[in-house]
Amino acid sequence: MSLPSVFSRYHAEVNAEIKSLISERQSPMYDMMRYHLGWIDAHGRVLNRSNGKAVRPTLCLLTCEAVGGEYRKALPLAAAVELVHNYSLIHDDIQDDDIERRHQPTVWRLWGKPQAINAGTVMRMLAGVAVRRLEIPCERQVRIQSLIDEATIKLIEGQYLDISFETKPDISVADYLDMIGCKTAALISCSVESGAELGTDDRRRIAALREFGWNLGMAFQTKDDILGIWGRQDQIGKPTGNDIRHRKKSLPVILGVSETSGPRHEELRRIYNRETLDEESVRTVIEMLESAGALKESQRITVEYIQKARDIVNSVSLEPSFRRDIDELVTFLMDRDF
Amino acid sequence: MSLPSVFSRYHAEVNAEIKSLISERQSPMYDMMRYHLGWIDAHGRVLNRSNGKAVRPTLCLLTCEAVGGEYRKALPLAAAVELVHNYSLIHDDIQDDDIERRHQPTVWRLWGKPQAINAGTVMRMLAGVAVRRLEIPCERQVRIQSLIDEATIKLIEGQYLDISFETKPDISVADYLDMIGCKTAALISCSVESGAELGTDDRRRIAALREFGWNLGMAFQTKDDILGIWGRQDQIGKPTGNDIRHRKKSLPVILGVSETSGPRHEELRRIYNRETLDEESVRTVIEMLESAGALKESQRITVEYIQKARDIVNSVSLEPSFRRDIDELVTFLMDRDF
């Protein structure tokens, strides 16, 4: 399954915007950002590696166009949401002790955690600088800045919950959904909403698109959780069962624990609460989750959010050609294997 | 030596502003911020501990009044600069592995580094929220937001340099001054400049006050470096020689290395480059620095910046009573032993 062409439509221009933001700065610190974004390798040599799917800037610009806006004017905004997302990845990798991302060593693995903290935080600061590049009325700029700040705050609150779940014995599905609402859906929703803000004044359309983005974000994360256990290393850049190895309380695990009972339930909890999991334990956990129906139920929940997102977006008046692009993007996000 | 009364003048109101910002948020994550600010202890019990000297908000509000502004309208700005400063302390403690601050365990020591990273970053985000509370024309608000963002970016660039100095063999005094210009002077300068922005439209006065703040910030940091080696534990909340123990390349060390020669130079470098320094080595280094005249030279540099700051502020037209307050604050910052 390959990435639909809509993902590459804005790619070069969003990258150029981010490059231009970084090029105003002198410190070698920004090499950590360039490396994380796939522009240079660990020795500073220029690369042409793709830096992820760029889901958020693509959604932002597509939505802007779909409500009648000009995507070129929204490029700094698309850069901003991509910077927020990538700042969070740099910090997540530190917090989770992850040594690889996109088949490459993580920033902290090469520069150490103290410097990687700086790289992440300064990347978040540049998102604010990007928003000030938008040539729009001042009040609207402040509103967009507020949307992005609040989405970042939600994202951090979600990351706080996610980490705190690691040491809590019983996490309910409701707890989990609350966490991913903050950690993932808030920024995806913000990407869509802020893109819409640049294209229209119609508050009802903007509100509906925010809801569309939120449901899409929920589905995106539950799908990610499925791939975090059952995804293939060559596709997602992380070994199969990676989230199990890190004892992440992702959706299939929470469902698995809540839907098994008796000795199997105890066994699953016991294995999962070990300090470290060897490869055999990882395989055992995956099998137990499958036989408890956790994969199927995770897929059902994903489809439910996707359907909700589709229903909402279908109720909004959009430019037909961009509606088709959005539909294609939504379908890909649900069916993807990476 | 006690804190001049000017430091307590705005204290309660700045704290109330920060409290009101945090009280809008629900997550238990904000308890890390409350703890760091000295409002609650590790068990969540309410305290009335002072949270540091609050140099930046005091300078911000004093300057605002000194150019004819109303400090009450600037309280969200004062809260913002205090939040930026405290975010940086939370991250610094993580990056430097410091286990104590203000006689208390650091945030990461109690909650772990992953969560402390979240506490720091979200604290920085709340500074932006604070700026949007300012009831001022939109264009000016965007300008203030930009000043604070750029000061934060400088601060992070300075922290990057500071950490990178740890593994570089020869740091010149010029390198060091460049680093503290970013790490410390930028935010102090921004506190003064943004405070002035809220009180006057006179660009020349604002520019002069920014320069005043920058020189004051430089002196503040060189003085801090002196206290980081020769300060008393009961006064500064950290053991004497703490910066030596952490092999920080602070001003006295850089001066000491550059002003000794031959075997003494080699000996100093050799001891300082050890993985860990025992208490005897710490004492030896301090004695070597003293006999090389590094304490005296550090004091001379501090006085030079203070004098520059004084000359500039004396050239600016200010309300007389606030000028006296600023003079008192400057004198204290130079003479302080904590």
Contacts between the chains, C-beta under 8 A, distances in Angstrom:
chain1	res1	chain2	res2	distance
A	25	B	153	7.6
A	25	B	157	7.8
A	27	B	157	4.6
A	27	B	160	6.1
A	27	B	161	7.6
A	28	B	160	8.0
A	29	B	156	7.4
A	29	B	157	6.0
A	29	B	160	4.2
A	91	B	117	5.8
A	91	B	118	8.0
A	91	B	121	7.0
A	94	B	114	7.4
A	94	B	117	6.7
A	95	B	113	7.7
A	95	B	114	3.7
A	95	B	117	6.2
A	95	B	118	7.9
A	96	B	114	7.7
A	113	B	95	7.7
A	113	B	113	7.7
A	114	B	94	7.5
A	114	B	95	3.7
A	114	B	96	7.7
A	114	B	163	5.1
A	115	B	160	6.4
A	115	B	163	5.9
A	115	B	164	7.4
A	117	B	91	5.8
A	117	B	94	6.7
A	117	B	95	6.1
A	117	B	117	6.2
A	118	B	91	8.0
A	118	B	95	7.9
A	118	B	156	5.1
A	118	B	159	5.7
A	118	B	160	4.9
A	118	B	163	7.5
A	120	B	121	7.8
A	121	B	91	7.0
A	121	B	120	7.8
A	121	B	121	6.0
A	121	B	124	7.0
A	121	B	156	5.8
A	122	B	153	6.0
A	122	B	156	4.5
A	122	B	157	7.4
A	124	B	121	6.9
A	124	B	124	7.8
A	125	B	149	5.7
A	125	B	152	5.5
A	125	B	153	5.1
A	125	B	156	7.1
A	126	B	153	7.6
A	128	B	128	6.8
A	128	B	145	7.1
A	128	B	149	4.9
A	129	B	146	7.8
A	129	B	149	6.2
A	129	B	153	7.8
A	132	B	142	6.5
A	132	B	145	7.7
A	132	B	146	6.1
A	138	B	138	3.9
A	138	B	139	5.5
A	138	B	142	6.1
A	139	B	138	5.5
A	141	B	142	6.5
A	142	B	132	6.5
A	142	B	138	6.1
A	142	B	141	6.5
A	142	B	142	6.7
A	145	B	128	7.2
A	145	B	132	7.7
A	145	B	145	7.0
A	146	B	129	7.8
A	146	B	132	6.0
A	149	B	125	5.7
A	149	B	128	4.9
A	149	B	129	6.3
A	152	B	125	5.6
A	153	B	25	7.6
A	153	B	122	6.0
A	153	B	125	5.1
A	153	B	126	7.6
A	153	B	129	7.8
A	156	B	29	7.4
A	156	B	118	5.1
A	156	B	121	5.8
A	156	B	122	4.5
A	156	B	125	7.1
A	157	B	25	7.8
A	157	B	27	4.6
A	157	B	29	6.0
A	157	B	122	7.4
A	159	B	118	5.7
A	160	B	27	6.1
A	160	B	28	8.0
A	160	B	29	4.1
A	160	B	115	6.4
A	160	B	118	4.9
A	161	B	27	7.6
A	163	B	114	5.1
A	163	B	115	5.8
A	163	B	118	7.5
A	164	B	115	7.4
